[in-house]
């Protein structure tokens, strides 16, 4: 995660950071929801953590889609 979000001199570094954080948050939300539904290791802050990662995913996705409309190249 650190290497994916490390700032660089190129303009695409923001894109790779956004993409890495987007992927991290969606995977974290899915995993935490899976753990919560399975009944393993549940606690009082599990569902707020799922919601927080889902909110971050939504906000990062909106940001990424906004940049797609600007004509930037998002190819891998």
N, C-alpha and C positions, 0 to 999 in steps of 0.2 A: 504494500500500500504506500509506503514512504517513497519508493522509487517511482511509482506511477504518478504521484502528486508533487514530486520535486519540481520547483520552478526552473525553467530553462530560458534561454535567450530567444527561442523560436515562438512564433505566435500560436502554434498548435499545442503548446504546453497547457494552456487553459482548457483546451478541448480534451486532452488526455486526462487531466485532473478531474474534469467534470464526469467523463465517462467512467473513470475508476471509482469515484465516489458514488455514482449512480448504481454501478454494479454491486459495490459493497453494501449499500443500503437495501437494495432489493433482496440480496441473498441473506442479509442479517434479518430482515423482516420475515422472510419465508422460513428461515431456520427457527427463529424464536416462536413463530406461530405454530410450527410443527411440534416444538417442545411443549408449548402450552396446551395444544390439543391432545397430545399424547399423555399428558398428565405427569410428565417427568420434570422434576426440578422446578415446580411452579412456585412463585412467590408473589408478593404484593406489587412489585414493580415490573413484572414480566409483560403484562398487557400494555402498560404505558410505554415500555420500551419498543414493543411491536408497533404501536401507533406512531411513536416518534420517528422510527426508521421509515415507516410508510410515508409520513409527512415529508421527510427529507428526500425520499425517492420522488415524490410528486413535485416538489419544488425544483430539484435538480433536473427532472425531466422537462419541466416547463422552461427552464433556463436553456437547456440544450435545444429544445424545439425552437425557441426564440432565435437562437444563433443560426439554426438551419435556414431560417427565412432570410438571414442576412447575406446568404450566398457563400458562406465559408465552406471549405472542403472538409468533410468529416469522414473521408475514407480512411480505412485502417492501414 
